[in-house]
């Protein structure tokens, strides 16, 4: 398993696979062919179908010289190495090709260059699945977060401290902004409305948790800075839960950072054994994983056992199975923002349910991860971030 630094990335929304990944690919290609007279990028698959709504062209134009770069969206059906595929070309002044590369944006901001010799990923953890992590923790009488720090040390603590600060700043920015989100859907920001509703009745913490989730998801929708947890599209779930618990229980940042590490171990299991890409496995891979991560964080903060933690993560992901990725007009707004809020509430409920029913679990977290990936592969392409099915095909702008 890779470092948690590869799971939690600070970057620009609204989509880790559609903005952060392509931006990284553009930087890599520009470094390979820096002096070209002209560049051309062709987007295929999900990038072609929902790239405009996901601001992929803006992400590329922010790296490549905008006045000398042509960006093409090719939605035609063809065999692709991944649903998120980009083709780059560079030309000299006479139109001769100086270089070309094909990249895949595989989720969470991670890219892969097609044709590059398969390099073994930098493995930080000697684990393949949750069962192995749990066995190690139980032998050593430590929690998930402790295991992360054992293998990654102080640098991880420092990195997660910056991640937590970024998460909090995003919520603060989004909580008090109003007006419409960019794009043609005319979606009004709702975080401030939810927060004011909570202030009017502080017994209704549901409104507070949802306001935090909306704040981050709305910032993401307008291309603001967010943390992939595990993706941009699901970035509102974990910070909403953690900030709510921190304020409710007066928790130190150190306690929250430890919970971030515990959540990251759960997310790493999914990323290693399945996918966190909506284009590859549907929204269950994004929101489902985020819900499981947040449920594990709740358990860590509460000091619950690894049995309860596994149960909570399993419940959280199991009941997101089959969740489609169907962004209306390709924007990460409908139904994406609302899903972050619902998932934050579900994470807390999953932890509570697991604590009460501890010892009755029949299904392992590893089995649910395997099932999620198989389900995602079986989903029709229309329901995997192409904007062609579900709400994306049923909703029309008046």
C-alpha positions in Angstrom: 0.0 0.0 0.0 1.2 3.5 -0.8 1.7 6.5 1.4 -1.4 8.3 2.7 0.1 11.4 1.0 -1.0 9.7 -2.3 -4.6 9.5 -1.0 -5.0 13.0 0.6 -4.0 15.6 -2.0 -4.6 19.3 -1.7 -5.6 20.8 -5.0 -8.2 22.5 -7.2 -11.7 21.1 -7.7 -14.1 20.2 -9.0 -12.8 16.7 -9.8 -9.6 15.0 -8.9 -9.8 12.8 -12.0 -10.9 15.6 -14.4 -8.9 18.6 -13.1 -6.1 17.5 -10.8 -5.1 14.5 -12.9 -5.1 16.2 -16.2 -3.2 19.2 -14.7 -0.5 16.8 -13.5 -0.4 15.1 -16.9 0.0 18.5 -18.6 2.9 19.4 -16.3 4.6 16.1 -17.1 4.2 16.5 -20.9 5.3 20.1 -20.8 8.4 19.1 -19.0 9.1 16.5 -21.7 8.5 18.9 -24.6 8.9 22.4 -23.2 9.7 24.5 -26.3 7.0 23.5 -28.7 5.4 26.1 -31.0 1.9 24.5 -30.5 0.3 21.9 -28.3 -2.8 19.7 -28.8 -4.7 17.7 -26.2 -7.5 15.3 -27.1 -9.8 14.1 -24.3 -11.5 10.8 -24.5 -14.1 8.8 -22.6 -15.5 10.4 -19.5 -13.1 13.3 -19.9 -14.6 14.1 -23.3 -18.2 13.6 -22.1 -18.1 15.6 -18.8 -14.8 17.5 -19.1 -16.4 20.9 -19.8 -18.6 20.7 -16.8 -15.7 19.4 -14.7 -13.5 22.3 -16.0 -10.9 20.0 -17.5 -10.1 22.5 -20.3 -9.4 25.2 -17.7 -7.1 23.0 -15.8 -5.1 22.2 -18.9 -5.0 25.8 -20.0 -3.6 26.8 -16.6 -0.5 24.7 -17.3 0.0 24.7 -21.1 0.3 28.0 -23.0 -3.3 29.0 -23.6 -2.7 30.9 -26.8 -0.8 28.0 -28.4 -2.9 25.0 -27.2 -5.8 23.3 -28.8 -8.1 21.2 -26.6 -10.4 18.8 -28.3 -13.2 16.7 -26.8 -13.7 13.4 -28.6 -16.7 11.5 -27.2 -16.6 8.8 -29.9 -16.7 5.2 -28.6 -13.3 3.5 -28.9 -11.2 1.1 -26.9 -9.4 3.0 -24.2 -6.8 2.1 -21.6 -8.9 3.8 -19.0 -12.3 5.7 -19.0 -10.3 8.9 -18.3 -7.7 9.1 -21.2 -5.8 12.1 -22.5 -3.6 12.3 -25.7 -1.0 15.1 -25.9 0.9 16.2 -29.0 3.5 18.9 -29.5 4.4 20.6 -32.8 7.2 22.8 -34.1 6.6 25.9 -36.1 6.4 23.9 -39.3 3.8 21.5 -37.9 6.1 18.6 -37.4 5.3 16.4 -34.3 7.9 16.9 -31.6 6.4 14.4 -29.2 3.2 12.7 -28.1 2.1 10.9 -25.0 -1.1 9.3 -23.7 -2.1 9.5 -20.1 -4.8 8.0 -17.9 -6.2 9.9 -15.0 -7.0 6.9 -12.7 -8.7 8.7 -9.8 -7.8 10.8 -6.8 -5.5 13.0 -8.9 -3.2 10.0 -9.8 -2.0 9.7 -13.4 -0.4 6.9 -15.4 1.5 7.4 -18.6 0.6 4.7 -21.2 3.6 2.8 -22.5 5.8 3.6 -19.6 7.5 0.5 -18.2 5.4 -0.7 -15.3 7.1 0.7 -12.2 6.2 -0.9 -8.9 4.4 1.7 -6.9 6.4 3.0 -3.9 5.1 0.7 -1.2 5.1 2.1 2.3 2.9 -0.4 4.0 3.4 -4.2 3.9 -0.4 -4.8 3.8 -2.6 -5.9 1.0 -6.0 -5.6 2.7 -7.9 -4.6 5.8 -7.6 -8.0 7.4 -3.8 -7.8 7.3 -3.9 -4.2 8.8 -6.2 -5.3 11.5 -4.2 -8.4 12.4 -1.0 -6.2 12.7 -2.8 -3.6 14.9 -4.2 -6.3 17.2 -0.9 -8.0 17.6 0.7 -4.7 18.5 -2.3 -3.4 20.5 -2.5 -0.2 18.4 -5.1 1.6 16.4 -5.3 2.3 12.6 -3.9 5.8 13.0 -1.0 4.5 15.1 -0.1 2.0 12.4 0.0 4.8 9.8 2.4 6.8 11.9 4.6 3.8 12.7 5.3 3.3 9.0 5.3 6.9 7.8 6.6 8.7 10.9 6.6 12.4 11.7 6.5 13.6 8.0 3.0 12.1 7.8 1.9 13.9 10.9 3.2 17.2 9.5 1.5 16.5 6.2 -1.8 15.6 7.7 -1.7 18.7 9.8 -1.5 20.7 6.6 -4.4 18.6 5.2 -6.5 19.4 8.2 -5.8 23.1 8.1 -6.7 23.1 4.4 -10.0 21.3 5.1 -10.9 23.8 7.8 -10.1 26.8 5.6 -12.3 25.4 2.8 -15.3 25.0 5.2 -14.7 28.5 6.5 -14.7 29.9 3.0 -17.7 28.0 1.8 -19.9 28.5 4.9 -20.6 32.1 4.5 -20.7 32.5 0.7 -23.9 33.0 -1.2 -25.0 33.3 -4.8 -25.0 30.9 -7.8 -22.4 28.3 -8.5 -20.8 28.7 -12.0 -22.3 26.9 -14.9 -25.7 26.8 -16.5 -27.6 24.9 -13.8 -28.3 28.0 -11.7 -27.6 26.1 -8.4 -27.7 28.4 -5.4 -25.2 27.9 -2.6 -26.9 26.4 0.4 -24.2 26.0 3.1 -25.0 29.4 4.6 -28.7 28.7 4.7 -28.2 25.4 6.5 -25.8 27.0 9.0 -28.3 29.8 9.7 -31.0 27.2 10.2 -28.8 25.4 12.7 -28.1 28.7 14.6 -31.9 29.1 14.9 -32.2 25.7 16.5 -28.8 24.4 17.8 -30.5 21.1 18.9 -30.7 20.1 15.2 -27.0 19.1 14.6 -28.1 17.5 11.3 -28.2 21.0 9.8 -24.7 21.8 11.2 -23.1 18.7 9.8 -24.8 19.2 6.4 -23.7 22.9 6.3 -20.1 21.8 6.7 -20.4 19.2 3.9 -22.2 21.7 1.6 -19.5 24.3 2.3 -16.7 22.1 1.0 -18.7 20.6 -1.8 -19.8 24.0 -3.0 -16.2 25.3 -2.9 -15.2 22.3 -4.9 -17.9 22.9 -7.5 -16.6 26.4 -8.2 -13.0 25.1 -8.6 -11.8 26.1 -5.2 -9.0 24.4 -3.2 -10.1 21.1 -1.5 -8.5 17.9 -0.2 -9.2 14.6 -2.0 -10.8 12.4 0.6 -10.5 10.2 -1.4 -11.6 12.4 -4.4 -12.6 16.0 -5.0 -16.2 15.0 -5.7 -16.4 13.4 -2.3 -14.3 15.9 -0.5 -17.1 17.3 1.8 -17.8 14.1 3.7 -14.8 13.6 6.0 -14.1 17.2 6.9 -17.8 17.7 7.8 -17.7 14.8 10.2 -14.4 15.7 11.7 -15.1 19.4 12.2 -18.5 18.5 13.8 -16.8 16.1 16.3 -14.0 18.5 17.0 -16.3 21.4 17.9 -18.8 19.1 19.8 -16.1 17.4 21.9 -13.5 20.2 22.0 -11.0 17.9 20.4 -7.4 18.8 19.8 -6.0 19.0 16.2 -3.7 16.1 17.1 -6.7 13.9 17.9 -8.3 14.8 14.6 -5.1 14.2 12.7 -4.9 10.7 14.2 -8.5 10.1 13.0 -7.5 11.4 9.5 -4.7 8.7 9.5 -7.2 6.0 10.6 -9.6 7.1 7.8 -6.8 7.1 5.3 -5.9 3.5 6.1 -9.5 2.5 5.2 -9.4 4.6 2.0 -6.0 3.1 1.1 -7.5 -0.4 1.2 -10.2 0.6 -1.3 -7.7 2.4 -3.6 -5.3 -0.6 -3.5 -7.9 -3.3 -4.1 -10.6 -1.5 -6.1 -11.0 2.1 -7.3 -11.9 5.5 -6.1 -12.7 6.7 -9.6 -16.3 7.5 -10.5 -15.5 7.0 -14.2 -14.3 3.5 -13.4 -16.7 2.3 -10.7 -19.4 4.9 -10.3 -20.1 7.2 -7.3 -20.0 4.2 -4.9 -16.2 4.4 -5.4 -16.1 8.0 -4.4 -18.9 8.8 -2.0 -19.0 5.2 -0.8 -15.3 5.2 0.1 -15.6 8.6 1.7 -18.4 7.4 3.9 -16.4 4.4 5.0 -13.4 6.6 5.8 -15.5 9.0 7.8 -17.1 6.1 9.7 -13.7 4.8 10.6 -12.7 8.3 11.8 -15.7 8.4 14.1 -14.7 5.1 15.6 -11.1 6.2 16.1 -12.1 9.4 17.9 -14.5 7.4 20.1 -11.8 4.9 21.0 -13.8 2.0 19.6 -12.3 -1.4 18.8 -11.0 -2.5 15.5 -14.0 -4.9 15.2 -16.4 -2.0 15.6 -14.3 0.1 13.1 -14.4 -2.6 10.5 -18.1 -3.1 11.0 -18.7 0.7 10.7 -16.7 1.0 7.5 -18.4 -2.1 6.1 -21.9 -0.8 6.8 -21.0 2.6 5.3 -19.7 1.2 2.0 -22.2 -1.7 1.7 -25.1 0.6 1.6 -23.6 2.7 -1.1 -23.2 -0.3 -3.5 -24.5 0.5 -6.9 -24.5 4.3 -6.5 -24.2 5.7 -9.9 -22.1 8.7 -11.0 -24.5 10.8 -13.0 -23.5 14.5 -12.9 -26.1 16.8 -14.6 -24.4 18.6 -17.5 -21.1 17.3 -16.3 -21.0 19.8 -13.4 -20.1 18.4 -9.9 -23.2 20.0 -8.5 -26.4 17.8 -9.0 -26.5 15.3 -7.3 -22.9 15.5 -6.1 -23.2 18.3 -3.4 -26.2 16.9 -1.7 -24.6 13.4 -1.7 -21.7 14.7 0.4 -24.1 15.9 3.1 -26.2 12.7 3.1 -23.0 10.6 3.3 -21.6 12.5 6.3 -24.8 11.7 8.2 -24.6 8.1 7.1 -21.0 7.8 8.3 -22.0 8.8 11.8 -25.0 6.5 11.8 -22.9 3.6 10.6 -20.5 4.0 13.5 -23.3 4.2 16.0 -25.0 1.1 14.5 -21.7 -0.8 14.5 -21.1 0.0 18.1 -24.5 -1.2 19.2 -24.3 -4.4 17.1 -20.7 -5.2 17.7 -20.0 -8.9 17.4 -22.8 -9.7 15.0 -21.0 -8.8 11.8 -21.0 -11.4 9.0 -19.4 -9.5 6.1 -15.8 -8.3 6.1 -14.7 -4.9 4.8 -12.5 -6.6 2.3 -15.4 -8.5 0.8 -17.4 -5.3 0.5 -14.5 -3.6 -1.3 -14.2 -6.5 -3.7 -18.0 -6.4 -4.3 -18.0 -2.7 -4.9 -15.4 -3.0 -7.6 -17.2 -5.9 -9.3 -20.4 -3.9 -9.1 -18.7 -0.8 -10.6 -17.3 -2.8 -13.5 -20.8 -4.1 -14.2 -22.4 -0.7 -14.2 -23.4 0.5 -17.6 -21.0 3.2 -18.9 -23.9 5.7 -18.8 -23.7 5.6 -15.0 -20.0 6.0 -14.7 -19.3 9.8 -15.0 -20.3 10.1 -18.6 -23.3 12.3 -18.1 -25.4 10.0 -20.2 -27.6 8.2 -17.7 -29.6 8.7 -14.5 -30.2 12.3 -13.4 -27.8 13.5 -16.1 -30.2 12.3 -18.8 -33.5 12.9 -17.0 -33.0 16.5 -15.9 -33.2 19.3 -18.4 -32.5 23.0 -17.9 -35.5 25.1 -18.6 
